[in-house]
C-alpha cells in the first residue's frame, strides 16, 4: 500500500480544521476529486520574501486566503514584538481594489492588534505610496499593504514595509519567514475581530490629515508650483485601471490646476475583476487600449494610466497624425530625469552633489544624461526597495536632499523622499507638468524625446517575458538559468563578450539570480532574471545605435 502524499495530508488537515468556515470548507470539498488541483494548492507554502507574499486567491497553503494572511501577520507581529520596545509597537495597514483586499487587511490588523500592536489602517482603499508615507508619518515599526500590484485579477498579495517606509530588507524577510514557519496555521495565530479592535482602541483609522500631508508632500515636488495657471491648457485622459488611483490622482491634478481631465469611465471605479483588461498593467498595450481610444476621440495631449495600487504609471502621447504612441518605462524615465535636471538648473535648486538611483536593467541612457548634468548614478538590483534603501543611506549621511530622482524600466518613478517606494501620483503630476512645460515651447514629449536621442544616442530597450506556470514551470525556469550559467558563447548569432553572474560574482550588490551578458556589436546587452512576483522569466534587451 503506497504512502499518502504529504500534500494530501495537508489537504485533509485543512478539511478538518475549517469545518466551521463554510466558504473555505465548500471550496476544499470542490477540490477533492481533482488530485492535480489539490497538489498545486498544498504542495508548498507561499514563499515570504522582501516582497512579502503573492499568489492566486483560493484555498491551500500555496494560495492567498485568510489563513495564510493570518499566519504571515503572526510572523510579522512576532518580529515586531521581539525587535521593538513596547512603546514603539505600531503598524500601518492599507489595501487596494483587488478581490478580498479589505478582508485580508482587516485580518492582518486583527492579528497585529491581538499581539499588542497598535494598528493604524486607512478607512478606504489607498495606494501603496500612501502606505509608505503613513509608516513614516505615524512613526510605525512596520506597515502592511494588501496588493498584488499589476498581476492578473486572480492574484492578491501581502507586502511588508519597515520603519523607514521601504519594503523590508532580505535580513528582515528571512527572520519573519522563520517565525511564519514556526507558526501553526490553525492554532498558532492570535486574533482579534476587527470591530472589537476598533472598539477597544487597539485599531485606529488613519486620520485625513495623513492623506493631506501626503498630498502636500507630492505637490511640493512640483517644479512649477509658483504659477498654477500654466497647467490649465493641457487636455488629459486618465485611467486608474479600476484601482486605487482615482481619488488621489484627481485630487492632485485639481489642486495643481489641471482642470481638463477625462476619466475612462469603464475603468474608473474600484473593481477587483478588472473587467476591461485581465492584466491591469500599464506597461501592456492591452491595458492602455481603452484609454487611448478615449484620447483619440477627444484629441487629448496625453493619456496615462496607473496600476491597481497606483505605484506604476504608463503614458501615451499624441503623434502628429493624431494617433498615440505608448512610451516605454525607460522613455518616460529619461524624459522625467532630463526635465528634473533642466528645471532645477534653471531655478538654481540643483544640489551640489545630486544623485540618481536606477536599477541595473534600466536604460544606460540615463548615465549619459547624468554625466551632462553632473549627477552621480547609483545602480541597484531590480526592485524599487533597493532605490528606497539608497534614499535611506543618503538620509543617514545627512544627504537626503541630494536625491533628485529614482526610476526603473517597469514604469516606476519617485522624485522625492516622502515615500520609499515608487509613486504614480508623484509620477502623474510630473508627467503633466513636463508636458505643459514643453507645450508652451511648441514641443510635444515625442519631439523632446527625439532631441534627447539626437544628443545622447539612440537607446533601444525591450523586455521579453516568458511564462512558467505551476511546479513544473518553476523547475523548467531553474533549468534555463542553469543552462545560461554554463558555457554560452553566443546568443542570437552574436558573440558573448562578457557575462556577469549576480548570484556568484562580487558586484557590490546583494546576491541575486540575475545574469547579464554583453554581446558583440557595441553597447548590446541582455539581462535575464526570474521574476520575484510572477511565474515568469524576464529578458531585458538593450542596444545603442
C-alpha positions as CSV (number, residue, x, y, z in Angstrom):
1,X,0.0,0.0,0.0
2,X,1.5,3.3,-1.1
3,X,2.1,6.2,1.3
4,X,-0.3,9.1,1.2
5,X,1.4,12.2,-0.4
6,X,2.3,14.9,2.1
7,X,0.2,17.4,0.2
8,X,-2.8,15.2,0.6
9,X,-2.2,15.0,4.3
10,X,-2.1,18.8,4.4
11,X,-5.3,19.0,2.4
12,X,-7.1,16.7,4.8
13,X,-5.8,18.7,7.8
14,X,-7.4,21.8,6.2
15,X,-10.7,20.0,5.7
16,X,-10.7,19.0,9.4
17,X,-9.8,22.5,10.7
18,X,-12.0,24.6,8.5
19,X,-15.3,22.8,9.1
20,X,-16.8,25.9,10.7
21,X,-15.7,28.1,7.8
22,X,-18.5,27.4,5.3
23,X,-16.9,29.1,2.3
24,X,-13.5,27.6,2.8
25,X,-14.9,24.1,3.5
26,X,-17.0,24.3,0.4
27,X,-14.0,25.3,-1.8
28,X,-11.9,22.5,-0.3
29,X,-14.7,19.9,-0.9
30,X,-14.9,21.0,-4.5
31,X,-11.2,20.1,-5.0
32,X,-11.4,16.6,-3.5
33,X,-11.7,14.7,-6.8
34,X,-9.0,16.7,-8.6
35,X,-5.6,15.5,-7.3
36,X,-3.8,17.9,-9.6
37,X,-5.6,20.9,-8.1
38,X,-5.0,19.6,-4.6
39,X,-1.3,19.0,-5.2
40,X,-0.9,22.5,-6.7
41,X,-2.6,24.2,-3.8
42,X,-0.9,22.2,-1.0
43,X,2.5,21.0,-2.3
44,X,4.3,24.0,-0.8
45,X,3.7,27.2,1.3
46,X,3.5,30.6,-0.2
47,X,7.1,31.9,-0.1
48,X,7.7,35.0,2.0
49,X,10.4,37.4,0.8
50,X,11.3,41.0,0.6
51,X,8.1,41.5,-1.5
52,X,6.1,39.6,1.2
53,X,3.5,37.1,-0.2
54,X,1.9,37.0,-3.6
55,X,-0.2,34.3,-5.1
56,X,-3.6,33.1,-6.5
57,X,-6.6,33.7,-4.3
58,X,-8.0,30.4,-3.1
59,X,-7.8,27.5,-0.6
60,X,-4.5,26.0,0.2
61,X,-1.1,26.6,1.7
62,X,0.2,28.0,-1.6
63,X,-2.7,30.4,-2.0
64,X,-3.7,33.8,-0.7
65,X,-6.5,33.3,1.8
66,X,-7.5,34.4,5.3
67,X,-5.4,31.7,6.9
68,X,-2.2,32.3,5.0
69,X,-2.6,36.0,5.6
70,X,-3.2,35.5,9.3
71,X,-0.2,33.2,9.6
72,X,2.0,35.8,7.9
73,X,0.7,38.5,10.1
74,X,1.5,36.5,13.2
75,X,5.1,36.2,11.9
76,X,5.2,40.0,11.4
77,X,3.7,40.6,14.8
78,X,6.3,38.2,16.5
79,X,9.1,40.1,14.7
80,X,7.8,43.5,15.9
81,X,7.5,42.3,19.5
82,X,11.0,40.9,19.5
83,X,12.6,43.8,17.7
84,X,10.8,46.9,19.1
85,X,10.2,48.2,22.6
86,X,6.6,48.2,23.7
87,X,6.0,51.9,23.2
88,X,7.2,51.7,19.5
89,X,5.0,48.7,18.5
90,X,2.8,50.4,15.9
91,X,1.9,49.3,12.4
92,X,0.1,50.9,9.4
93,X,-2.1,48.9,7.1
94,X,-3.6,49.7,3.6
95,X,-5.2,47.8,0.8
96,X,-6.1,48.1,-2.9
97,X,-9.1,47.2,-5.0
98,X,-8.4,43.6,-5.5
99,X,-10.8,40.8,-4.5
100,X,-10.6,40.2,-0.8
101,X,-8.1,43.0,-0.2
102,X,-10.2,44.6,2.5
103,X,-10.9,41.3,4.2
104,X,-7.2,40.5,4.2
105,X,-6.3,43.9,5.5
106,X,-8.8,43.6,8.4
107,X,-7.4,40.1,9.1
108,X,-3.9,41.4,9.3
109,X,-5.0,44.3,11.5
110,X,-6.8,41.9,13.8
111,X,-3.8,39.6,14.2
112,X,-1.4,42.5,14.8
113,X,-3.8,44.1,17.4
114,X,-4.2,40.8,19.2
115,X,-0.4,40.7,19.7
116,X,-0.5,44.1,21.5
117,X,0.5,46.2,18.5
118,X,-1.3,49.5,17.8
119,X,-2.7,49.4,14.3
120,X,-3.4,52.3,12.0
121,X,-5.5,51.4,8.9
122,X,-6.8,53.6,6.2
123,X,-10.6,53.8,6.2
124,X,-10.7,53.2,2.5
125,X,-8.5,51.7,-0.2
126,X,-5.3,53.7,-0.7
127,X,-2.2,53.5,-3.0
128,X,1.0,51.8,-2.0
129,X,3.0,55.1,-1.7
130,X,0.4,56.3,0.8
131,X,1.1,53.3,3.0
132,X,4.8,54.0,2.7
133,X,4.2,57.6,3.7
134,X,1.9,56.7,6.6
135,X,4.5,54.4,8.1
136,X,7.0,57.3,8.3
137,X,4.4,59.9,9.3
138,X,2.9,57.9,12.1
139,X,6.3,56.6,13.3
140,X,5.3,52.9,12.8
141,X,7.6,50.0,13.3
142,X,6.2,48.3,10.1
143,X,3.5,48.5,7.5
144,X,1.4,46.0,5.5
145,X,0.0,46.7,2.1
146,X,-2.5,44.2,0.6
147,X,-1.9,44.3,-3.1
148,X,-0.7,42.2,-6.0
149,X,0.3,45.3,-7.9
150,X,-0.2,44.7,-11.6
151,X,-0.7,40.9,-11.5
152,X,-3.8,39.3,-13.1
153,X,-7.2,39.5,-11.4
154,X,-6.9,36.1,-9.7
155,X,-3.9,37.2,-7.6
156,X,-3.5,39.1,-4.4
157,X,-0.5,39.8,-2.2
158,X,0.8,41.0,1.1
159,X,3.7,43.5,1.1
160,X,5.6,44.4,4.3
161,X,7.4,47.7,4.9
162,X,10.0,48.6,7.5
163,X,10.1,51.7,9.8
164,X,11.9,53.6,7.0
165,X,8.8,53.3,4.8
166,X,10.6,51.0,2.4
167,X,10.0,47.3,1.7
168,X,11.7,45.1,4.2
169,X,15.3,44.0,3.8
170,X,16.5,40.5,3.0
171,X,17.5,40.0,6.6
172,X,14.1,41.1,8.0
173,X,12.3,38.9,5.4
174,X,14.4,35.9,6.4
175,X,13.6,36.5,10.1
176,X,9.9,36.9,9.5
177,X,9.9,33.8,7.3
178,X,11.4,31.8,10.2
179,X,8.7,33.0,12.5
180,X,6.0,32.1,10.0
181,X,7.3,28.6,9.6
182,X,7.2,28.1,13.3
183,X,3.5,29.2,13.5
184,X,0.8,26.6,13.3
185,X,-1.6,28.0,10.8
186,X,-4.7,26.9,12.8
187,X,-3.6,27.0,16.4
188,X,-0.6,29.4,16.5
189,X,-2.3,32.6,15.4
190,X,-3.6,35.2,17.9
191,X,-6.6,37.0,16.5
192,X,-8.9,39.9,17.5
193,X,-12.0,40.6,15.5
194,X,-11.5,43.8,13.5
195,X,-14.6,45.5,15.0
196,X,-13.5,44.5,18.5
197,X,-10.1,46.0,17.8
198,X,-11.7,49.3,16.8
199,X,-13.9,49.3,19.9
200,X,-11.0,48.6,22.2
201,X,-8.9,51.4,20.7
202,X,-6.2,48.9,19.6
203,X,-7.1,49.5,15.9
204,X,-7.4,53.1,14.7
205,X,-8.5,54.6,11.4
206,X,-5.7,56.8,9.8
207,X,-7.0,60.4,10.0
208,X,-7.5,62.5,7.0
209,X,-4.6,64.7,8.0
210,X,-2.2,62.0,6.9
211,X,-3.7,62.0,3.4
212,X,-3.5,65.7,3.3
213,X,0.1,65.7,4.4
214,X,1.0,63.2,1.7
215,X,-0.7,65.3,-0.9
216,X,1.1,68.4,0.2
217,X,4.4,66.5,0.0
218,X,3.7,65.4,-3.5
219,X,2.6,68.8,-4.6
220,X,5.7,70.3,-3.0
221,X,7.8,68.4,-5.6
222,X,6.4,70.5,-8.4
223,X,9.0,72.5,-10.3
224,X,6.3,75.0,-11.4
225,X,4.4,75.4,-8.1
226,X,4.5,79.2,-8.1
227,X,2.4,79.5,-11.3
228,X,-0.8,77.4,-11.3
229,X,-2.2,78.9,-14.4
230,X,0.3,77.3,-16.7
231,X,-1.4,73.9,-16.4
232,X,-4.9,74.7,-17.5
233,X,-4.5,74.3,-21.2
234,X,-3.4,70.7,-21.1
235,X,-6.0,68.1,-22.2
236,X,-5.6,64.9,-20.2
237,X,-7.2,61.4,-20.3
238,X,-6.7,59.3,-17.2
239,X,-7.5,55.7,-16.2
240,X,-7.0,54.3,-12.7
241,X,-7.5,50.8,-14.2
242,X,-10.2,50.1,-11.6
243,X,-7.7,50.6,-8.8
244,X,-6.8,53.0,-6.0
245,X,-5.6,55.9,-8.1
246,X,-8.9,57.7,-8.8
247,X,-9.2,59.9,-5.7
248,X,-5.6,60.8,-5.0
249,X,-4.6,61.4,-8.6
250,X,-7.7,63.5,-9.4
251,X,-7.2,65.4,-6.2
252,X,-3.6,66.1,-7.0
253,X,-4.4,67.2,-10.6
254,X,-7.2,69.5,-9.5
255,X,-5.2,71.1,-6.7
256,X,-2.3,71.8,-9.0
257,X,-4.6,73.4,-11.6
258,X,-5.1,70.7,-14.2
259,X,-8.8,71.2,-15.0
260,X,-9.3,69.4,-18.4
261,X,-9.2,65.8,-17.2
262,X,-11.4,63.0,-18.6
263,X,-11.5,59.7,-16.7
264,X,-12.0,56.4,-18.6
265,X,-15.5,55.5,-17.2
266,X,-15.2,51.8,-17.7
267,X,-12.0,51.8,-15.6
268,X,-13.0,54.5,-13.1
269,X,-14.4,52.6,-10.1
270,X,-12.5,50.1,-8.0
271,X,-13.2,46.6,-9.3
272,X,-11.1,43.6,-8.5
273,X,-12.2,41.7,-11.5
274,X,-10.7,44.3,-13.8
275,X,-13.4,43.7,-16.4
276,X,-11.8,45.6,-19.3
277,X,-8.2,44.1,-19.0
278,X,-7.3,40.8,-17.4
279,X,-3.9,42.1,-16.5
280,X,-4.1,45.7,-15.2
281,X,-0.5,46.5,-16.0
282,X,0.1,50.0,-17.7
283,X,3.2,48.5,-19.3
284,X,0.9,46.5,-21.6
285,X,-0.8,47.8,-24.7
286,X,-4.0,45.9,-24.0
287,X,-4.3,47.7,-20.6
288,X,-3.8,51.1,-22.3
289,X,-6.0,50.5,-25.4
290,X,-9.4,51.8,-24.0
291,X,-7.8,55.0,-22.6
292,X,-6.1,55.6,-25.9
293,X,-9.4,55.3,-27.7
294,X,-10.8,58.0,-25.3
295,X,-7.7,60.1,-26.1
296,X,-8.2,59.7,-29.9
297,X,-11.9,60.7,-29.7
298,X,-11.1,63.8,-27.7
299,X,-7.8,64.9,-29.2
300,X,-6.1,64.8,-25.7
301,X,-2.5,65.9,-25.3
302,X,-1.7,62.8,-23.4
303,X,-3.2,59.7,-21.7
304,X,-1.8,58.0,-18.7
305,X,-2.9,55.0,-16.5
306,X,-2.0,53.9,-13.0
307,X,-1.9,50.3,-11.9
308,X,-4.3,49.0,-9.1
309,X,-2.1,50.1,-6.2
310,X,-1.1,53.3,-8.0
311,X,2.7,52.9,-7.9
312,X,3.3,52.5,-11.6
313,X,2.2,54.8,-14.4
314,X,2.0,54.2,-18.2
315,X,2.0,57.1,-20.6
316,X,0.8,57.6,-24.2
317,X,1.3,60.8,-26.2
318,X,-0.2,62.1,-29.4
319,X,1.7,61.8,-32.6
320,X,1.4,64.5,-35.3
321,X,-1.1,62.3,-37.3
322,X,-3.4,62.1,-34.3
323,X,-2.5,58.6,-33.3
324,X,-1.0,57.8,-29.9
325,X,2.3,56.2,-29.0
326,X,2.9,54.4,-25.7
327,X,6.1,55.5,-24.1
328,X,8.2,52.7,-22.7
329,X,9.1,52.9,-19.0
330,X,12.6,53.9,-20.0
331,X,11.5,56.6,-22.3
332,X,9.2,58.2,-19.6
333,X,12.0,57.9,-17.1
334,X,14.7,59.6,-19.2
335,X,12.2,62.4,-20.2
336,X,11.4,62.9,-16.5
337,X,15.0,62.8,-15.4
338,X,16.1,65.3,-18.0
339,X,13.2,67.5,-17.2
340,X,14.0,67.5,-13.4
341,X,17.7,68.3,-14.1
342,X,16.8,71.0,-16.6
343,X,14.3,72.8,-14.4
344,X,16.5,72.5,-11.3
345,X,19.4,74.0,-13.2
346,X,17.1,76.8,-14.4
347,X,15.8,77.5,-10.9
348,X,19.2,77.2,-9.2
349,X,17.9,74.4,-7.0
350,X,20.2,71.6,-8.2
351,X,22.1,70.3,-5.1
352,X,25.9,70.3,-5.1
353,X,26.1,66.5,-5.2
354,X,22.9,65.3,-6.9
355,X,22.2,61.6,-7.1
356,X,20.1,59.5,-9.5
357,X,19.2,55.9,-8.5
358,X,18.2,53.3,-11.1
359,X,18.1,49.6,-11.5
360,X,20.6,47.6,-13.4
361,X,18.1,46.7,-16.1
362,X,17.1,50.3,-16.6
363,X,18.4,52.1,-19.7
364,X,22.1,53.2,-19.7
365,X,21.0,56.4,-21.5
366,X,20.3,57.8,-18.0
367,X,24.1,57.6,-17.4
368,X,24.7,59.9,-20.4
369,X,22.2,62.4,-19.2
370,X,23.5,62.3,-15.7
371,X,27.0,62.9,-16.9
372,X,25.8,66.0,-18.8
373,X,24.2,67.5,-15.7
374,X,26.9,66.4,-13.2
375,X,24.7,63.9,-11.5
376,X,26.1,60.8,-9.8
377,X,24.4,57.5,-10.7
378,X,23.8,54.6,-8.3
379,X,22.8,51.3,-9.9
380,X,20.9,48.8,-7.8
381,X,19.2,45.4,-8.2
382,X,15.7,45.2,-9.8
383,X,13.1,46.2,-7.3
384,X,12.2,49.7,-6.0
385,X,13.0,48.6,-2.5
386,X,16.7,49.0,-3.4
387,X,16.1,52.5,-4.6
388,X,14.4,53.2,-1.3
389,X,17.4,51.8,0.6
390,X,19.7,54.2,-1.2
391,X,17.5,57.1,-0.1
392,X,17.8,55.9,3.4
393,X,21.6,55.7,3.1
394,X,21.7,59.3,1.9
395,X,19.5,60.3,4.7
396,X,21.8,58.6,7.3
397,X,24.7,60.8,5.9
398,X,22.5,63.9,6.0
399,X,22.4,64.0,2.2
400,X,18.7,63.3,1.7
401,X,18.3,66.4,-0.4
402,X,20.9,65.2,-2.8
403,X,18.5,62.5,-4.1
404,X,16.7,64.0,-7.1
405,X,15.2,61.0,-8.9
406,X,14.9,57.3,-9.0
407,X,13.3,55.1,-11.6
408,X,13.0,51.6,-13.0
409,X,12.2,50.5,-16.5
410,X,8.9,48.9,-15.3
411,X,7.2,52.4,-15.1
412,X,8.2,53.2,-11.5
413,X,9.2,56.7,-10.6
414,X,9.9,58.8,-7.5
415,X,11.3,62.4,-7.4
416,X,11.0,62.9,-3.6
417,X,11.8,61.3,-0.3
418,X,8.3,61.4,1.1
419,X,7.8,57.8,0.3
420,X,10.3,55.0,-0.1
421,X,8.5,53.2,-2.9
422,X,7.6,54.3,-6.4
423,X,4.7,56.7,-6.6
424,X,2.4,57.1,-9.5
425,X,0.6,60.2,-8.0
426,X,4.0,61.9,-8.0
427,X,4.7,60.5,-11.5
428,X,1.3,61.7,-12.8
429,X,1.9,65.3,-11.7
430,X,5.5,65.3,-13.1
431,X,4.3,64.0,-16.4
432,X,1.6,66.6,-16.7
433,X,3.9,69.4,-15.6
434,X,6.6,68.3,-18.1
435,X,4.1,68.0,-21.0
436,X,2.8,71.5,-20.2
437,X,6.3,72.9,-20.0
438,X,7.2,71.6,-23.4
439,X,3.8,72.5,-24.9
440,X,4.5,76.2,-24.1
441,X,7.7,75.9,-26.1
442,X,5.9,74.3,-29.0
443,X,7.2,70.9,-28.3
444,X,5.5,67.6,-27.7
445,X,7.0,65.0,-25.4
446,X,7.9,62.9,-28.5
447,X,9.7,65.9,-30.1
448,X,11.6,66.3,-26.8
449,X,12.4,62.6,-26.8
450,X,13.8,62.8,-30.3
451,X,16.0,65.8,-29.2
452,X,17.4,63.6,-26.4
453,X,18.1,60.7,-28.7
454,X,20.0,63.0,-31.1
455,X,22.0,64.5,-28.2
456,X,22.8,61.3,-26.3
457,X,22.4,58.5,-28.8
458,X,19.5,56.2,-29.7
459,X,19.0,53.6,-27.0
460,X,16.7,50.7,-27.8
461,X,15.3,48.7,-24.9
462,X,12.9,45.8,-24.9
463,X,11.5,43.4,-22.3
464,X,10.5,39.9,-23.2
465,X,8.6,37.8,-20.6
466,X,8.2,34.1,-20.7
467,X,5.6,32.4,-18.5
468,X,6.4,29.3,-16.5
469,X,3.3,28.2,-14.6
470,X,3.0,25.7,-11.8
471,X,5.6,23.5,-10.1
472,X,6.9,22.2,-13.5
473,X,7.2,25.7,-14.7
474,X,9.3,26.7,-11.7
475,X,11.6,23.6,-12.3
476,X,11.9,24.5,-16.0
477,X,12.8,28.1,-15.2
478,X,15.6,26.9,-13.0
479,X,16.9,24.6,-15.8
480,X,17.0,27.6,-18.1
481,X,19.0,29.7,-15.6
482,X,21.4,26.7,-15.0
483,X,21.9,26.3,-18.7
484,X,22.7,30.0,-19.1
485,X,25.3,29.7,-16.4
486,X,27.0,27.0,-18.4
487,X,29.4,27.7,-21.4
488,X,27.4,30.2,-23.6
489,X,29.5,31.5,-26.5
490,X,26.8,33.3,-28.5
491,X,23.2,34.5,-28.2
492,X,21.0,35.2,-31.3
493,X,24.1,34.9,-33.5
494,X,26.1,37.4,-31.5
495,X,29.3,36.5,-29.7
496,X,29.2,36.9,-25.9
497,X,31.9,39.4,-24.9
498,X,31.4,39.0,-21.2
499,X,28.9,37.7,-18.6
500,X,28.2,38.9,-15.0
501,X,26.5,36.4,-12.6
502,X,25.0,38.5,-9.8
503,X,24.3,35.3,-7.8
504,X,28.0,34.3,-7.7
505,X,30.2,37.2,-8.5
506,X,31.2,40.1,-6.3
507,X,29.3,43.1,-7.8
508,X,28.9,45.2,-4.7
509,X,25.2,44.3,-4.7
510,X,23.3,41.7,-2.8
511,X,23.4,38.2,-4.3
512,X,20.6,37.8,-6.8
513,X,19.6,35.3,-9.5
514,X,20.4,37.6,-12.4
515,X,22.7,37.1,-15.4
516,X,23.9,40.0,-17.6
517,X,25.5,39.3,-21.0
518,X,27.4,41.9,-23.0
519,X,27.3,41.0,-26.7
520,X,29.3,42.0,-29.7
521,X,28.2,45.0,-31.6
522,X,28.8,47.8,-29.2
523,X,26.5,48.6,-26.3
524,X,24.3,45.5,-26.8
525,X,23.4,43.8,-23.5
526,X,21.0,41.0,-22.5
527,X,19.9,40.6,-18.9
528,X,18.0,37.5,-17.6
529,X,16.2,37.0,-14.3
530,X,13.3,35.1,-12.9
531,X,10.6,37.5,-11.7
532,X,10.2,37.7,-7.9
533,X,6.4,38.3,-8.1
534,X,5.2,36.4,-11.2
535,X,5.9,32.9,-12.7
536,X,7.9,34.5,-15.5
537,X,11.4,34.6,-16.8
538,X,12.2,38.2,-17.8
539,X,14.8,39.1,-20.5
540,X,15.9,42.7,-20.9
541,X,17.5,43.6,-24.2
542,X,19.3,46.9,-24.7
543,X,21.3,48.3,-27.6
544,X,22.6,51.7,-28.5
545,X,22.8,52.7,-32.2
